[in-house]
Structure formats: C-alpha cells, structure tokens
Amino acid sequence: MYVAILGAGRVGLSLASRLLESGSEVVAIDSDKGKADLLNEAVGKICILGDGASLSVLEDAGLSRVDVFIATTRQDHINLIVCQIAKEKYNVQTTVSVLNQQDNEKLFELAGIDVVADVPRLVIGEIETGLAPLLVEEV
C-alpha cells in the first residue's frame, strides 16, 4: 500500500513510522524544513519539502499512485483542500484527515472525506475514559 501523509509533525511522524513498520510505502510532505528534517532523520528520507497544496509537489510525491492520502496539519482548510485534490484529481481511493475545529465537521462530510479524525472529540473521549474509574460512586 502506498500512503501519502501531509504534515510531518507529531501525528505525521507517528503515522509514518507505524505504516513503514507494517510494510507500507510512505511519502510525507511538509513545508517546514525543521519538521521534514526530523521526520527524515527518524524514519528515512521519505519527506518532501514543499507546499502540500502545490500540484507540482503532489506530483513529486507520486499522488497518481497513492492508495491512501492522510492530512495531518493543524489547518482544517489545508487538510480539506488537499484531500479534495487527492480524491478528485488523482483518484486516491481513501482520504483521511484530522479535524481540528468541530464546527468544520460538516464541510469534511460534504466534501466526501472518507475518514475524519475529530481531534477535540478524541482527546475528550480519552480523558473521560481515564477519569471514569474516579467518577464512579461507591454504593
């Protein structure tokens, strides 16, 4: 499976590492040289330095043969636009995006993004799960 990841921050780096360990071919894209360098040092030279919304950068990343595109930036509008480009222009089978602002959820749904990871909801869920034993009243 060939996976492209937009964003070389903590989420992108963790995903790249796990996907590579599972045998997937991975390319990452980030416009921040520091993040790109850290990812390249951690998992090998897989990160392209450039604007992920640039068609030439997406071409360099080989989006025409990507099976899964994952957008992990902190900017919902970038995640949404680049997922749409991946799906519409490059016919990527599966698009995945982090969602940073819950009020943008409907836009991602309307755009047909296949998997949307709602960061605030996931964090709240983890906290609630961790606190659940403390909140149970003794009878």
Secondary structure, DSSP 8 states (H G I E B T S, - for coil): -EEEEE--SHHHHHHHHHHHHTT-EEEEEES-HHHHHHHHHHH-S-EEES-TT-HHHHHHTTGGG-SEEEE--S-HHHHHHHHHHHHHTT--SEEEEEES-GGGHHHHHHHT-SEEEEHHHHHHHHHHHHHHHHH----
